[in-house]
Amino acid sequence: MSAQFAEQLHAELAVIQAELERLEARRRLVEELLELESNAAASPTSAPARTAAPRRSGTAKRRLPRVLISRTVREFLGRQAEPAHATAILAELERRNAAPQGAKPIANLQSNLQRMQEASEIENVGRNRWRLRQAAGRAVPAARPAPSRTPPVVRSTTFLGSRPSARG
């Protein structure tokens, strides 16, 4: 029992260590961007050299649950008055730490958006712009015609296929 518990603790420690390394790399990137911005303001003609971020060794990125991405996309699109572009959706996902991970996150996001479209959750309204699909219960009902003050017009004198009697 204690060996299994120790193994779980080591696994959790590895996840925390990977998160710390990710945050450290992000902090370095922000510091570098701040430095570049301050240098650009001082001398706009000089182009600073870009340095590659150090690669992590050991632990790999953990894949986020698909439901987290879908839920965040639905919440974001629900708050939007107009259709949102995929890059705006990706920016919101990144802001909420729910962005698809990998070398091409926009391609992964587009795959998720396509899956959500096939499930009738969202719809593409053109040029990579997306919005929530209107539910049948949320649709605006059509305006009912105003009641007329004239008596109804009789269109036929036949009733269920019978003709009026000749005695009439």
Secondary structure, DSSP 4 states (H G I P E B T S, - for coil): -HHHHHHHHHHHHHHHHHHHHHHHHHHHHHHHHHHHHHHHHH-TT--PPP-PPPPP-SPPPPPPPHHHHHHHHHHHHHH-SS-EEHHHHHHHHHHTT-PPPSS-HHHHHHHHHHHHHHTTSEEE-STTEEEEPPPGGGSPPPPPPPPPSSPPPP--S-BTTB---TT-
